[in-house]
């Protein structure tokens, strides 16, 4: 077997690794929904198996790199990955960890099954990856979900390298691999228990699978790509975009263009892409009558959403952030250069300007159907995210897969065409990696992990820097009865650290309190109505709650609220503007 044949075999096995991971996640959903292997160590079989599959893919890329990639690039990837592994030992502090990806598995442990949580609309989302965090939390390993998420990112980069090493020079393949793993948005995702790198991984597998299918016309590769695209949707609703854009891409990249073959391939892809979604659709259909709940409420039905003002993306960015029309329409492109982690106005993250070469590849590089497919994929993902939701860089992380390949291909074209390429390309690469290094330095400054690792900063103090109400949740966990039920008001739905039963209003925080006041005629009735809802305590940001009630209640209703607060709320703990109250 030649080296080229060996590389092709490794790549094909890596492509099938995606569907294997999807099977692992889907089977655990069925098991956990039945209440099996949720709190017991037997549940570790699923995340452990997923880890082994990802490590096998990464090992295949490592072996390929050891044969041909420059040693310096390989060493840099290992060193930087080691830094990410250490950062993942920090306690969870990222917002969506605390509201969703760790909070929901933690709630599943309280009942010993994966169940729909009515007050948390995100519990209706597909959670093929999130569910794998559940048995890890059951063992008290809250940092291991971060490491698993990191592995999905490394797995995606490994698939990228295995493909690029076939079509570009080993140096360019290795450079683009390290560019990907150090991209600022990827770094912040790789150090959190989010799921977006799962979408990145499955999108990369789907794209590379389709590229290999276009070369070989092998139906098994088309099936593998379809299953991987479906798994992207089963990880997160954003992954549905990967399915839709892949179907469009088939029209561009298909090895046979006759109508009969195109129709057959589209149907084959669509059917297999739908398979990973079926369990989640059945669950949501049974609970709400809408298989895609909370999406498409107007068409498919389901519990109504509270009235919310409809604000289009242009109005939102113009009035919230004061952007010009030019800034608004170039939002998807600005995310590659001027984004900033933690700043919603700047897309809560940034990619890398060098990846804009991927767009230039369609006009500056050699023409091919593959490049057209990759360009269409990237553009569609970016603009679908722009028009369908608030634009955050992580929502568009699937676009990095085609752009990374396009950038590598254009760099390879430049290497062949430019007489001074040996000087220009290293300089270009150094600037791009310097951009990533600068953003990593800012991220390191914001997180400031060293005092925690050296013991100068306690766990409580570290978490409180990011979760200011944490001392209240710590107090509640040790001082309140196990059957206490806490209503969280204006705490950003951060439920993970509340180790007592809790509830909140998903859309408008404080509405349960407001409605209890409106529906009652005196303070005692307010207390009784809240108790009938099962609420025994209230944890709130006092200034935000007071402002909300002042704006939403009439003068007489505010009198009723103040009487209730004076007669039936007992303050039992405070921390800054946050208070924990018992309803008496």
N, C-alpha and C positions, 0 to 999 in steps of 0.2 A: 504494500500500500504506500503510495506516494504521500509526501507531506500535504499536498493540496487535498487529496482524498481524505486524509486523516482530519484535516481542519474542517472539511465539509461534514464529516461524520460527527465531530464534536459539536458543530453548530446545529445540526439537525437534532441531536440529542438535547441540546440546550433549548431549542425551540419547543420540543415536546415537554421540557421541564415545566413550562408555563401551565399547560392543561393539567399536569400532575399536581401542581400546587393548588389549582382550582378545585380538583377533586377532593383534596385534603380539606380545604375550607368548606366546601359544600357538604361533605359528609359530617363534619363536626357541627354544622348548623342543624342538621337533622337530629344528630345525637343530643346536642344541647337543648334543642326545643322539646325533646322528650324527657328532659331532666336527668339524662345519664352523663356521667363523667364530667360534671361541671365543677364540683367542689373536691373531688377525689383525685389522687395522683394519676389515675389512669387517663385523665384528660390530657396529660402532658404528651401523650403519644402523638397527637395531631401537630402541635407547634414543633415538637422535636423532629417529626418527619419532614415538615416544611423546611426546617433549618438544614436538614441533611440534603434535601434536594437543592436548595440555594447554594450550599457549600460545594456541592458537586459541580454546579454550573460555574461558580467562581474558581474552583480548582482547575476546571478545563481551560478557562481563560488564563489562569496563572501558568499552567504548563505551556500553553501556546506562547505566552509572553516570555517565559524563560528561554525559549528556543530562539527568539528573534528580536524582542523589544530591547531598546537600550536599558542597561542596568539602572541608570539614574532615574528613569521614569518609574520603573517597577519599585525601586526603593522609596520613591516619593509617595506613591500610592499606598504602600504598606505603612509608611510613617504617618501619613495624614489619617488613614483609617484608624490607626491606633489612637490618635488624638480624639477622634469621634467616639471610639469605644469608651474612652475615659470620661468624656463629657456626658455620655449616657448613664454614668453612675450617679449623676446628680438627681435629686428628687424631682418628680414631675412638676413642671411649672407653666408649660405652654397652655394657652387658653383652651384649645379644643381637646387636649388631653383631659382637662378637668371638667369639661362640659359634656364630652361625648365618648372619645375612644378609650378612656380608662374609666370614666364615670359609669357608663352603661354596663360594661362587664362587671364592675364592682356591685352594681345593683342586681345583676343576674345571680351573683353569688349569694345574695340574701335569700333568694327563693330556690336556689339550686337548679335553675333552668333559664334558658334564653326566652324571654317573654316581652310582649309589647308593653311599654310603659306609657299610659295615656297622657300624662302631663308632659312627657318629653317627646316631641314630635320626631326628633332625630332617631328614636328607637324604631321607626318605620323604615329607615334608610337601609339599603343593602349593607351588610357588615361581614363579608366573607373574611376579611383580614382582622377587623376589630374583634370578632368572636374568638380568634386564636389567642387573644390576650387574656381571655377569661381564665383558663386553667393556670396560666402563669401568675396572675394575681391571687388565685386561690392558694398558692404556695407562698405568698408574700413577696414575690419577685417583681416589684413594680418597675425595676430598671430593665428587665429582660424584654418587655414589649418594645422598648426603644431599640434594643439591639436587633430584634427581629425585623423591625421596620428598616433599620440600616442595612440589613442583609438584602432586603428587596431592592434597595437602591444599588448596592454593589452587584446584585444579580443582573439588574438592567444594564449596568456599565459593562459587566462581563459579556453579556450577549452582544452589546455594541462592539466591544473589542474583537470578539470572535468573528463578527461580520467584517469589520473594517480591515482586519489583518489579511483578509482575502482580496480586498479590492484597492487598498492603498499601501503605502510603505509602512513597515512596522513602527517606525518613529512617529509618523502621523497618527496611526491608530492608538499608540500609547499616549501621545500628547492629548488627543481628544478625550481619551478615557479619564485622564487626570483632570482635564478641564471640566468634565461632567461632575466628577465626585467633589470638586472644590467649588462648583457654582454656588453662589450664596444661598439661593432658595433651596437647593438640594442639601446644603449643609444644615440649615435650620430644620429642615424636615428630617434629616438623618439623625438629629439629636433630640427627637421627640417621638412619642408614640402616636403619631398621626397615621394616615393610610395612603397619602398621596404618592409615596414612592411605590406602593403597590400598583397604582394606576400607571406610573412611569414604567415599571417593570413589564406589566402585561401589554402596554402599548408598544414597548420596544420589541417584545416577542412577536406581537401581531404584525408589526411593520416588517421585521426581518423575515418572518415566516412568509409573508406575501412576496417579498423580494425573491426569496429562494423558490417559491412556487412559480414566479414569473420566469425563472431561469430553467426550471426542470419540468414544469407542467405536471407535478406530482400532486394528486388530490389529497394525500395524507398531510402534506404541508399546508394546503389550504384549510383543511379541517383543524389542524393545530393552531393556525393563525386565528381562525374563527373562534375557537374555544378560548384563546387568550384574550381576544377582544371582548368576548362575553364576560370573562373574569374581571376585566377592567370595570365593566358596569356593575358587577356583583360586589366589587370593593367599595364603590362610591358612585352616586348618580352621575357625576361628571364623566365617569368612564363610558357612559352611553354615547358620548361624542366619538370615542374611539370606534365604536361599532358603526355609527352613521358614516363617519369619514372613510372608514375602510371599505364600506360598500361603494362609496363614490370612487375610491382609489382603484377598485377592481376594474372599473370601466377603462381606466387609464393604463393599467399595468398588465392586464390579462394577456397571456401568451397567444391566445386565439381570440380573434375579434368578431367571429361570425355570431349573429344574434342568438342562435341556439346554444352555443357554448357559453356566451355571456349570461344568458338567462339561467342556465344550469348552475354555473358557478355562483351567481348571486343568490340563488335559492339555497344552494349547499352551504354557503357562508352564513346566510341569515339564519338558517335552521340550527346550525351548530353554535352560532354566537348566542342564540336565545337560550340554549340549554342551561348555562350557569345562572341565568336570571330566573328560571322557572320557580325554584323553591321560595325565593323572596316575593315573587309576584303572587304565588298561591297564598302565602301567609298574609300579605296585605289585602288581597281580594277577600279572604275569609274574614278579616277583622274590619275592613272599611268598605268593601265593595269596589275598591279602586286598586288594581294590581300595581299601580305606580305611585300610590299615595306616599307623600303629600303632593306629588306633581299632578298636573292635569286635573285639578279638582273640577274645573268648569266643564270638562268633557266627560270624565269618568266618574265623577262624584266623590263621595267621602265626607267625613265630618267637616263642616264649614270652617274657614279661617276667619278670625275676627276682622272687621272692616279695617283695611289698611290703605293709606293714601298710595295711589299708583303714580310713581315718579319714574320717568324714563331715565336711561343712563346719561343722556346729555344734560338734562336738567339737574340731575343729582350731582354730577361732577362740576357743573358750572356754578351752582349755588353753594354746595358744601365746601368745595375746594378752590373756588374762584378761578377756574381754568378757562382759557380761551377756547374757541371752537377748534383751532388747530391742535392745541394740546389734547383735547378730548378725542378727536378722530385719530390721533397718533398714539393713543394709549397703549395698544398692543406692542408698538415698537419701543416706546419709552420704557417699558418694563424691562428691557434689556440693558438699560444704561443708568436710569435715574431712580430706580426703585430703592426702597429702604425697609428693612425688616422692622416690624412694629409700628409702621406708619401706614394706615389705610389709604391716605391720600396718595401715597407712593407705592401702592399695590402690595404692601406688606411683604416686600421682598423684591429681589432683582435677579435677573439671569446673568448674561455676560455679553458685552457688545460684540465680541468676536463671532458669536453665533448669528449675528445679522448677516454674516457672509453666506449663511445658508440661503437667504433670500436672493443674494447676488448670484448664487450659483446657477440660477435658472437662466440668467442672461450672459454671465461672464464665463461660465464653464462649458464643457462639452454637453451637447444636447442628447437626451435619452428619455425613454419612457419612465425609467426608474426615477430619474431626477424630477420629472414632471409629477409623478406620484407623490414623492416626498414633499415637494413644494406645496402641492394641493393639500396634503395632510396637515402640514404646519399652519398654513394660512387659514384653513377652515377651523382648526382647533382654536386658534387665537381669536378669530372674529366671532365664533360661536360663543366663547366665554365672554367676550366683550359685550355682546348683545343679550345674552341669556341671564347674566348675573352681575353682581358687583365684581369688578375685575380685581382679582388677587392673583399674584404670580403662581401660587401653588395650584390654583384651579386650572391653570393652563400648562401644568408640568408635562402633560403628554406631548406637547409641541416640541419639547427638547429632544425627543427621540429622532424624529426626521431631521431636525435642524442640525443635530450633532453629525449625522451621516452626511448631510449636504455640505456642511462646513469642512469635514474631512476630505470629501471628494474635491472641493474647490482648492483646498490647500495642496492636495496632490497634483491638481492641474497646474497650480502656480509653481510647484517644485519642478515640474517638467518644462514649463514654458519660460520662466524667468532666468536670465543668466546669473543674476545676483541672488538667487533664491536661498543660498546657504547663509547669507547675511540677513536678508529681509525676513524670512520665516521664523528663525529663532527670536529675532527682535519682536515680531508680532506676537509670538507665543509668550514671551516674557512679559509683555504689556498686559496680555489677557490674564495670565496667572497672577500678575501683580494686582490687577483689579480685584480678583477673587481674594487675594491675601489681605488687601486693604479692608474689604468688607468682613472678612473673618476676624481681623483685629478689632473692628468695631463691635462685632457680635461677642467676642471674648470680653471686651470692656463692659458691655451691657450685662452679661451674665456674671462676670467676676467670679469664676469658680474656685480660684486658689484658696481663699480663706476657708471655704467649706472643706476642701480636701486636706488642708493642713490642720483642721480642727479649731481654727480661730473663730469660726462661725458655726453656730449650732444649726441643726436641721430646721428648727422652728424659725430662727432668724433668716435663714436662706429662703425658705418658702414664703415668709411674710413679705420679703422684698418684692415678690411677684404676685402674691395672693394676700392682700392686706388684711382680710378678715380671718386668716388662718388661725390666729390665737382663739377666736370664738369657736371654730370647729374643733380645735384641740380640747378646749374646755368642755364642749358638749359631749365629746366622745368619752370623757372620763367622769363627768359629773351628772349627766342626764340619764334617766332610766332607759332601758333598752327599747321600751315601747313608745318613747317620745317621738312625735312627728313634727318636724320643723319646717315652717314655711320660709323660703328664702326670697327676700324682697330686695331687688336692686343689687344683687351680688354677682351679676353676670352669668347666672346659671351654673356657676362653678360648684359642682356637687361632689367631686371625687373625695375631698378630704372630710366631708361630713359623714361620720361613721354611725350615724343614727338615721332612721327613716326621714326622708325630706320630700318636699314637693315645691314647685314653683310654677309661675305662669309663663308659658313658652314665648308668647308674642309680646305682651305688655306686662311687665313686672308690676305687681301691686294691684292688679285688677280684682283678685279675689277679695282683698281687704276693702277695696272701694265698693264692690258689689254687695259685700256683707253690710256695709254701712247704709247703702242705698235701700236695701231690702228690709231694713230693720227700723223700728220706731223708737228704740231706746238702746242704751249702752248694753244692757243685759242681753237683749236679743242679738246684738252684734257678736257678743261672746259665745252665745249658744250656737249661732249659725256657723261660726268658725270651728267650734268643737264638733258640730255635726259633719263638717268636712274632714274630720280626723286631725285637725291641726291643734297641737298642744303648745307650741312655741313659735315665736317669730324671730328670725335673724334678719336684720335690715341695715342698710346704709341710711341712717336717720335723716341726713339732709336731703337725699334724693327722694326718699319716701315722703317726707314732709312737702317737698315741692310738688310732687305728683298729686298728692291728695288736695293740696291747696288749689291746683289748677283744675281738677276734675270734679270736686265736690262743691255743692252749693254752701252758702253760709250756714244754714241750719244743719246740713249734713256734717260740716266741719265741727260744729258744736257737739254733735253726737259722737264723732270720732274722738274728740278731746276727752269727753266724759268716759268713753270706753277705755282710752289710753290711761286715764287717771285712776279708774276704778277696777279695771280688769287686766291690766298689763303690769307685770312685775319685772323690773330690770334685774337680771341676775349676773350679767357680765358685759363689760364694754371693752372696746379697743379702738382708740381713735374715734372716728365718726360712726363706727359699727356697734350695734347693740344686740344682745340676745335677751329676749323677753319671754316670760311664761304667761300664758293666758290663764287667769284665775276666775 
